[in-house]
Amino acid sequence: MPIILFQGDSITDVGRNRAATGENNSAALGGGYPLIAASSMLRAHPDSSLHIFNRGVSGDRVPSLQARWDTDTIALKPDILSILIGVNDLWHKLSGNSNGTVADYESQYNALIDSTRTALPAVRLVLLEPFVLVTGAVDAKWFPEFDERRAVAARVAERAGATFVPLQAMFTQLARSAPPSYWIGDGVHPTLAGHAAIADRWREAIGL
């Protein structure tokens, strides 16, 4: 009976109903890639007894995950744990609400994964690459630091032996077929089309 848990910030949260905490619940899964991926997996595997949860929280950074990790992750004992985190670690810095460095992001992310491995030694980790497109809230001041943080996510995944899901190149390629805002409305938060693209890539990466 595999338990799949999606964790992250607003890109994972997407308006999920906090009061609807049950598994395979459309309200609890929010309106983004976790719902789309879950719907497809449940349709494709009706006999697999999948239990799918979303605990993304809008605005979260890595330290925010650390603060709620025992309750929102470890207690659920997921078999597959999917994490997308990092855009707010820079965005909040650019808006003056954080002073975290790239090195802080890496050390904090590694610490989070290490504590997860200790508590859940058999968990399959799936780490998604942070991504943006230059439109809306995203402009030149995001770079090159955002690219450095993307590289951190890849290193954290490699160090942990996690499945890494690259997304930046996918969105860059998609932006050649339609304007960036078609895929990521404000440069950070995907549209429905963008979420569908993430869900497809996520399922390909984990084989479900």
Secondary structure as the mmCIF struct_conf table of DSSP 4:
data_model
#
loop_
_struct_conf.conf_type_id
_struct_conf.id
_struct_conf.beg_label_comp_id
_struct_conf.beg_label_asym_id
_struct_conf.beg_label_seq_id
_struct_conf.end_label_comp_id
_struct_conf.end_label_asym_id
_struct_conf.end_label_seq_id
STRN STRN1 ILE A 3 GLY A 8
BEND BEND1 ASP A 9 ASP A 9
HELX_RH_AL_P HELX_RH_AL_P1 SER A 10 ASP A 13
TURN_TY1_P TURN_TY1_P1 VAL A 14 GLY A 15
TURN_TY1_P TURN_TY1_P2 ARG A 18 ALA A 19
BEND BEND2 GLY A 22 GLY A 22
TURN_TY1_P TURN_TY1_P3 GLU A 23 ASN A 24
HELX_RH_AL_P HELX_RH_AL_P2 SER A 26 LEU A 29
BEND BEND3 GLY A 31 GLY A 32
HELX_RH_AL_P HELX_RH_AL_P3 TYR A 33 ALA A 44
TURN_TY1_P TURN_TY1_P4 PRO A 46 ASP A 47
BEND BEND4 SER A 48 SER A 48
STRN STRN2 HIS A 51 ASN A 54
TURN_TY1_P TURN_TY1_P5 SER A 58 GLY A 59
HELX_RH_AL_P HELX_RH_AL_P4 VAL A 62 ASP A 72
TURN_TY1_P TURN_TY1_P6 THR A 73 THR A 73
HELX_RH_3T_P HELX_RH_3T_P1 ILE A 74 LEU A 76
BEND BEND5 ASP A 79 ASP A 79
STRN STRN3 ILE A 80 LEU A 84
HELX_RH_AL_P HELX_RH_AL_P5 VAL A 87 LEU A 94
TURN_TY1_P TURN_TY1_P7 SER A 95 GLY A 96
BEND BEND6 ASN A 97 ASN A 97
HELX_RH_AL_P HELX_RH_AL_P6 VAL A 102 ALA A 119
TURN_TY1_P TURN_TY1_P8 PRO A 121 ALA A 122
HELX_LH_PP_P HELX_LH_PP_P1 VAL A 123 VAL A 123
STRN STRN4 ARG A 124 LEU A 128
HELX_LH_PP_P HELX_LH_PP_P2 GLU A 129 PRO A 130
BEND BEND7 VAL A 134 THR A 135
TURN_TY1_P TURN_TY1_P9 GLY A 136 ALA A 137
HELX_RH_3T_P HELX_RH_3T_P2 ALA A 140 TRP A 142
TURN_TY1_P TURN_TY1_P10 PHE A 143 PRO A 144
HELX_RH_AL_P HELX_RH_AL_P7 GLU A 145 ALA A 160
TURN_TY1_P TURN_TY1_P11 GLY A 161 GLY A 161
STRN STRN5 THR A 163 VAL A 165
HELX_RH_AL_P HELX_RH_AL_P8 GLN A 168 LEU A 174
TURN_TY1_P TURN_TY1_P12 ALA A 175 SER A 177
BEND BEND8 ALA A 178 ALA A 178
HELX_RH_AL_P HELX_RH_AL_P9 PRO A 180 TRP A 183
STRN STRN6 ILE A 184 ILE A 184
TURN_TY1_P TURN_TY1_P13 GLY A 185 ASP A 186
BEND BEND9 GLY A 187 HIS A 189
STRN STRN7 PRO A 190 PRO A 190
HELX_RH_AL_P HELX_RH_AL_P10 LEU A 192 ILE A 206
TURN_TY1_P TURN_TY1_P14 GLY A 207 GLY A 207
#
